[in-house]
Amino acid sequence: MNSTLQLARDLIRLDSTTPGDAGCQPLLIARLEGLGFSIERMRHGDVDNFWARRGSRGPLLCFAGHTDVVPTGPLAGWDCAPFAAEIRDGKLYGRGAADMKSSLAAFVTAIERFLAAHPDPKGSIALLITSDEEGDAIDGTVRVVDSLEARRERIDYCIVGEPTSDAVFGDTIKNGRRGSLSGTLTVKGIQGHIAYPHLARNPVHALAPALAELAARRWDEGNAHFPPTSWQVSNIRAGTGAGNVIPGTCEVKFNFRFSTEQTADALKAATRDILDRHGLEYDLAWSLSGNPFLTPPGILTAAISTAIESTCGVSPQLSTSGGTSDGRFIKRITAELVEFGPINASIHKLNEHVAVSDIETLAHIYFLTLEKLIA
């Protein structure tokens, strides 16, 4: 069993359901300290984070990731215990196998092999690891980035180990992500008996035309890197549950996924303009999870693409699809950032898994990227 696979199994066996770390970070830190890394543990609330760095010269290449995993879901739906790290039919099973403990293991073994071959590289290596990516993402990566930004520490190249591959391992690199802006809209009416509508005001009826306009609106056309901005309703709630009561309020939860063609402020203003034109009485609360970010094709995308092509025989595409990631925080202090990791088909599902052969291949791709950028 190769060292990357063994380390991945050791990590999976630790139940680090978010925001727990369950000993994953001490396991990684022990390996890194043996390589000469300086470690800064940054615990905030219930969240464990660390920043590790070896070297003081530029350029600085940082590997970023998370030790926490999503809950397992019903255990009866798993074919094996979710933290047993079983290998069956050439696949490693377990919660976090793809998202993203195999990537964490590959970070470490790639660095070990790189430093064995290049003990005095021209550049520096860092790792930014959190246990709060799958949860609230309040006390995790963003707090570490705040600390680094306060002391003006910058990253030249960052690789986030998110599972980005789609149909075939190596086929996709994420070089950006859309922004995410959520809203909670409460439209006010007057509750009353359904048989006496003239004595009430139905907020569902009042909202309906505005809701239709919001759903039909073409917010932008996107651009060469991003699809058009989308607006989607996730929840609508009104009424008391009784069949003869006109509700007094109607609550709608919605979300924008937006491109670099938009700003959060512009989307907020356009939404309020529609609601105001329809004469609604309402309250509206906003939550911005992250702004869009993009790394145009450049030194980092070329280096990791070359490593993938030479290792897998696959020409990866650059993509900004999918949800948010901690890349939205790290990009504030990073010149070039990409995400690359295993096939994502099973992430957050029952029987999450990754092909055993892909784990060692991933480590080799990270190793070649290190060689290209800082050897």
C-alpha positions as CSV (number, residue, x, y, z in Angstrom):
1,M,0.0,0.0,0.0
2,N,1.5,3.4,-1.0
3,S,2.0,6.1,1.5
4,T,-0.7,8.4,0.0
5,L,-3.4,5.7,0.2
6,Q,-2.4,4.8,3.8
7,L,-2.5,8.4,4.9
8,A,-5.9,8.9,3.2
9,R,-7.3,5.8,5.1
10,D,-5.9,7.1,8.4
11,L,-7.7,10.4,7.9
12,I,-11.0,8.8,6.9
13,R,-11.0,6.7,10.0
14,L,-11.3,9.8,12.1
15,D,-14.9,11.0,12.4
16,S,-14.4,14.7,11.7
17,T,-18.0,15.6,11.1
18,T,-18.1,19.4,10.8
19,P,-16.9,21.4,12.6
20,G,-14.9,18.6,14.3
21,D,-11.3,17.7,13.4
22,A,-11.1,14.5,15.4
23,G,-7.3,14.5,15.3
24,C,-6.8,14.9,11.5
25,Q,-4.8,18.1,11.8
26,P,-2.4,16.8,14.5
27,L,-1.8,13.8,12.1
28,L,-0.9,16.2,9.3
29,I,1.1,18.6,11.5
30,A,3.3,15.8,12.7
31,R,4.3,14.9,9.1
32,L,4.8,18.6,8.2
33,E,6.9,19.3,11.3
34,G,9.2,16.5,10.3
35,L,9.8,18.3,7.0
36,G,10.8,21.6,8.7
37,F,7.5,23.4,8.5
38,S,6.6,26.1,11.0
39,I,3.1,25.6,12.3
40,E,0.6,28.2,13.5
41,R,-2.4,26.7,15.1
42,M,-5.4,29.1,14.9
43,R,-8.4,27.8,16.8
44,H,-11.5,30.0,16.8
45,G,-14.6,28.8,18.7
46,D,-15.1,25.1,17.9
47,V,-13.0,25.3,14.8
48,D,-9.4,24.1,14.3
49,N,-7.2,25.7,11.7
50,F,-3.6,25.8,11.0
51,W,-1.2,27.7,8.7
52,A,2.1,25.8,7.9
53,R,5.0,27.3,6.0
54,R,8.4,26.1,4.9
55,G,10.8,28.7,3.5
56,S,10.8,32.5,3.2
57,R,11.6,33.0,-0.4
58,G,9.2,33.6,-3.2
59,P,7.2,32.4,-5.0
60,L,4.9,30.9,-2.3
61,L,2.8,27.9,-3.3
62,C,0.0,27.1,-0.9
63,F,-2.1,23.9,-0.7
64,A,-5.5,24.6,1.0
65,G,-8.2,22.3,2.2
66,H,-10.5,21.1,5.0
67,T,-10.5,18.2,7.4
68,D,-14.2,18.4,8.3
69,V,-16.8,16.3,6.5
70,V,-20.6,16.4,6.1
71,P,-22.7,14.1,8.2
72,T,-22.9,10.5,7.1
73,G,-26.7,10.3,6.6
74,P,-28.5,7.1,7.5
75,L,-26.0,4.4,8.3
76,A,-28.3,1.7,6.9
77,G,-27.8,3.2,3.5
78,W,-24.0,2.6,3.6
79,D,-22.6,-0.7,2.3
80,C,-19.8,-0.4,4.8
81,A,-19.1,1.7,7.9
82,P,-18.6,5.3,6.7
83,F,-15.4,5.7,8.8
84,A,-13.9,2.3,8.2
85,A,-12.0,3.3,5.1
86,E,-12.7,0.0,3.4
87,I,-11.2,-0.9,0.0
88,R,-13.4,-2.8,-2.3
89,D,-13.2,-3.4,-6.1
90,G,-10.4,-0.9,-6.5
91,K,-12.3,1.9,-4.6
92,L,-11.7,3.5,-1.2
93,Y,-15.0,4.1,0.6
94,G,-15.7,6.5,3.4
95,R,-17.1,9.8,4.4
96,G,-14.5,12.3,3.1
97,A,-12.8,9.9,0.7
98,A,-13.4,12.3,-2.2
99,D,-14.2,15.5,-0.3
100,M,-11.4,15.9,0.6
101,K,-9.2,13.6,2.7
102,S,-7.6,12.0,-0.4
103,S,-6.5,15.4,-1.5
104,L,-5.1,16.2,2.0
105,A,-3.1,13.0,1.9
106,A,-1.8,13.8,-1.6
107,F,-0.7,17.3,-0.5
108,V,1.5,15.8,2.2
109,T,3.1,12.9,0.2
110,A,3.7,15.2,-2.8
111,I,5.5,17.6,-0.6
112,E,7.5,14.9,1.1
113,R,8.7,13.6,-2.3
114,F,9.3,17.0,-3.6
115,L,11.5,18.0,-0.7
116,A,13.4,14.7,-0.9
117,A,14.2,15.6,-4.6
118,H,14.7,19.3,-4.0
119,P,15.7,20.0,-0.4
120,D,16.5,23.7,-1.1
121,P,13.8,24.8,-3.5
122,K,13.8,28.4,-4.9
123,G,10.4,29.1,-3.5
124,S,8.3,28.3,-0.4
125,I,5.5,25.9,0.4
126,A,2.5,26.5,2.7
127,L,-0.7,24.7,3.8
128,L,-3.9,26.4,5.0
129,I,-6.2,23.8,6.6
130,T,-9.5,24.2,8.4
131,S,-12.3,22.2,10.0
132,D,-15.0,24.6,9.0
133,E,-15.5,24.4,5.3
134,E,-18.6,22.1,5.3
135,G,-20.3,24.0,8.1
136,D,-20.9,27.7,8.8
137,A,-17.5,28.8,7.3
138,I,-17.3,31.6,9.9
139,D,-14.4,30.5,12.1
140,G,-12.4,28.7,9.5
141,T,-10.4,29.7,6.4
142,V,-11.8,33.3,6.5
143,R,-10.3,33.8,9.9
144,V,-6.9,32.5,8.8
145,V,-7.0,34.7,5.7
146,D,-7.9,37.7,7.9
147,S,-4.7,37.1,10.0
148,L,-2.5,36.6,7.0
149,E,-3.9,39.8,5.4
150,A,-3.4,41.8,8.6
151,R,0.3,41.0,8.4
152,R,0.5,41.5,4.6
153,E,1.4,37.9,3.9
154,R,0.6,37.1,0.3
155,I,0.3,33.8,-1.7
156,D,1.6,33.6,-5.3
157,Y,-0.1,30.3,-6.2
158,C,-2.8,28.4,-4.3
159,I,-4.2,24.9,-5.1
160,V,-7.4,24.0,-3.2
161,G,-8.0,20.2,-3.1
162,E,-11.7,20.2,-3.9
163,P,-13.0,17.3,-5.9
164,T,-13.3,18.9,-9.3
165,S,-13.1,16.1,-11.8
166,D,-16.3,15.2,-13.6
167,A,-16.6,12.2,-15.8
168,V,-12.9,11.3,-15.9
169,F,-10.2,12.0,-13.3
170,G,-8.3,15.1,-14.4
171,D,-10.9,16.4,-16.8
172,T,-11.7,19.6,-14.9
173,I,-9.8,22.4,-13.1
174,K,-11.9,25.1,-11.3
175,N,-10.3,28.5,-12.0
176,G,-13.1,30.5,-10.4
177,R,-16.5,30.3,-8.7
178,R,-19.7,32.2,-8.9
179,G,-20.8,34.5,-6.1
180,S,-23.7,33.5,-3.8
181,L,-26.2,36.0,-2.4
182,S,-29.2,34.8,-0.4
183,G,-32.3,36.8,0.6
184,T,-35.2,36.3,3.0
185,L,-38.2,38.2,1.9
186,T,-41.2,38.7,4.2
187,V,-44.2,40.2,2.4
188,K,-46.8,41.7,4.8
189,G,-50.6,41.3,4.5
190,I,-53.6,41.2,6.7
191,Q,-54.8,37.9,8.1
192,G,-58.5,37.2,7.9
193,H,-61.3,34.7,7.2
194,I,-61.0,33.3,3.7
195,A,-64.8,33.9,3.2
196,Y,-64.3,37.6,3.8
197,P,-61.4,38.6,1.5
198,H,-62.4,42.3,1.6
199,L,-61.5,42.4,5.3
200,A,-58.0,41.0,4.7
201,R,-55.0,41.4,2.4
202,N,-53.5,38.3,1.0
203,P,-49.7,38.6,0.8
204,V,-49.3,35.6,-1.5
205,H,-51.6,37.3,-4.1
206,A,-49.7,40.6,-3.7
207,L,-46.3,38.8,-4.2
208,A,-47.2,36.7,-7.2
209,P,-46.7,39.2,-10.0
210,A,-43.3,40.4,-8.5
211,L,-42.3,36.8,-8.0
212,A,-43.1,36.0,-11.6
213,E,-41.0,39.0,-12.8
214,L,-38.0,38.0,-10.6
215,A,-38.1,34.5,-12.0
216,A,-38.4,35.6,-15.6
217,R,-35.8,38.3,-15.5
218,R,-32.6,37.9,-17.5
219,W,-30.0,39.4,-15.1
220,D,-27.1,39.3,-17.5
221,E,-25.6,37.2,-20.3
222,G,-22.6,36.0,-18.3
223,N,-19.2,36.1,-20.0
224,A,-16.5,33.9,-21.4
225,H,-15.8,32.4,-18.0
226,F,-19.2,32.4,-16.3
227,P,-22.8,31.4,-17.2
228,P,-25.6,34.0,-16.8
229,T,-26.5,35.0,-13.3
230,S,-29.3,32.8,-11.9
231,W,-32.1,33.5,-9.4
232,Q,-33.9,30.6,-7.7
233,V,-36.5,30.3,-4.9
234,S,-35.6,27.7,-2.3
235,N,-38.6,28.0,0.1
236,I,-42.0,29.7,0.3
237,R,-44.0,29.7,3.5
238,A,-47.4,31.3,4.3
239,G,-50.5,30.5,6.3
240,T,-51.5,28.8,9.5
241,G,-52.1,25.4,8.1
242,A,-55.9,26.0,8.3
243,G,-57.9,25.9,5.0
244,N,-60.0,28.9,5.9
245,V,-57.5,31.5,6.9
246,I,-55.9,34.1,4.6
247,P,-52.3,34.4,5.7
248,G,-50.9,37.5,7.3
249,T,-47.4,37.1,5.9
250,C,-45.6,35.2,3.2
251,E,-41.9,34.4,3.5
252,V,-39.7,33.6,0.5
253,K,-36.1,32.4,0.6
254,F,-34.1,32.8,-2.6
255,N,-30.6,32.8,-3.9
256,F,-28.5,34.5,-6.6
257,R,-25.5,32.7,-8.1
258,F,-23.8,35.5,-9.9
259,S,-20.9,36.1,-12.2
260,T,-18.3,38.8,-12.4
261,E,-20.8,40.8,-14.6
262,Q,-22.6,41.6,-11.4
263,T,-22.1,42.9,-7.9
264,A,-24.0,42.0,-4.8
265,D,-25.1,45.7,-4.3
266,A,-26.4,45.9,-7.9
267,L,-28.5,42.7,-7.4
268,K,-29.9,44.0,-4.1
269,A,-30.9,47.3,-5.7
270,A,-32.5,45.6,-8.8
271,T,-34.5,43.3,-6.5
272,R,-35.8,46.1,-4.3
273,D,-36.7,48.1,-7.5
274,I,-39.0,45.2,-8.6
275,L,-40.6,44.8,-5.2
276,D,-41.2,48.5,-4.8
277,R,-42.7,48.8,-8.3
278,H,-45.3,46.2,-7.3
279,G,-46.2,48.2,-4.2
280,L,-45.4,45.5,-1.7
281,E,-45.0,46.1,2.0
282,Y,-42.0,43.9,3.0
283,D,-38.9,43.2,5.0
284,L,-35.8,41.9,3.2
285,A,-32.7,40.5,4.8
286,W,-29.5,39.6,2.8
287,S,-26.7,37.2,3.3
288,L,-23.6,37.3,1.1
289,S,-21.7,33.9,1.2
290,G,-19.0,35.1,-1.2
291,N,-18.3,37.2,-4.2
292,P,-17.3,35.7,-7.6
293,F,-13.6,35.2,-8.2
294,L,-11.6,34.2,-11.3
295,T,-8.0,33.2,-12.1
296,P,-7.5,33.8,-15.8
297,P,-5.3,31.3,-17.7
298,G,-1.7,31.9,-16.5
299,I,1.3,30.4,-14.9
300,L,-0.6,28.2,-12.4
301,T,-3.3,26.9,-14.7
302,A,-0.5,26.1,-17.3
303,A,1.6,24.2,-14.7
304,I,-1.2,22.0,-13.3
305,S,-2.7,21.4,-16.7
306,T,0.7,20.2,-18.0
307,A,1.0,17.9,-15.0
308,I,-2.4,16.4,-15.6
309,E,-1.8,15.9,-19.3
310,S,1.5,14.2,-18.8
311,T,0.2,12.0,-16.0
312,C,-3.4,11.2,-17.1
313,G,-3.3,11.8,-20.8
314,V,-6.3,14.1,-20.4
315,S,-6.5,17.8,-21.4
316,P,-8.4,19.4,-18.5
317,Q,-10.9,22.2,-19.1
318,L,-11.1,25.3,-17.0
319,S,-14.5,25.7,-15.3
320,T,-16.3,28.0,-12.8
321,S,-19.3,25.7,-12.3
322,G,-20.6,24.4,-9.0
323,G,-21.1,25.8,-5.6
324,T,-19.0,28.0,-3.4
325,S,-15.6,26.9,-1.9
326,D,-13.1,28.4,0.5
327,G,-11.3,29.7,-2.6
328,R,-13.6,32.7,-2.2
329,F,-11.8,33.8,0.9
330,I,-8.2,32.8,-0.1
331,K,-8.4,34.7,-3.4
332,R,-8.3,37.9,-1.4
333,I,-4.6,37.3,-0.7
334,T,-3.7,35.1,-3.7
335,A,-2.5,36.1,-7.2
336,E,-3.5,32.8,-8.8
337,L,-5.8,30.2,-7.4
338,V,-7.2,26.9,-8.8
339,E,-9.1,23.9,-7.4
340,F,-8.2,20.4,-8.4
341,G,-9.0,17.0,-7.0
342,P,-10.8,13.7,-7.4
343,I,-14.0,12.8,-9.2
344,N,-16.9,14.5,-7.5
345,A,-19.8,12.1,-8.4
346,S,-20.1,10.6,-4.9
347,I,-19.4,13.6,-2.7
348,H,-22.0,14.2,0.1
349,K,-23.7,11.0,-0.9
350,L,-24.0,7.6,0.8
351,N,-21.1,5.3,-0.1
352,E,-18.8,8.2,-0.9
353,H,-15.7,6.8,-2.6
354,V,-12.6,7.5,-4.7
355,A,-10.7,5.2,-7.1
356,V,-7.6,3.9,-5.3
357,S,-5.5,4.5,-8.4
358,D,-6.5,8.1,-8.6
359,I,-5.2,8.9,-5.1
360,E,-1.5,8.2,-6.0
361,T,-2.0,9.9,-9.4
362,L,-3.3,13.0,-7.6
363,A,-0.2,13.1,-5.4
364,H,2.0,12.8,-8.5
365,I,0.2,15.7,-10.2
366,Y,0.7,17.9,-7.1
367,F,4.4,16.8,-7.1
368,L,4.9,17.8,-10.8
369,T,3.2,21.1,-10.2
370,L,5.5,21.9,-7.3
371,E,8.5,21.0,-9.5
372,K,7.2,23.3,-12.3
373,L,6.6,26.3,-10.0
374,I,9.2,26.4,-7.2
375,A,11.9,23.8,-7.8
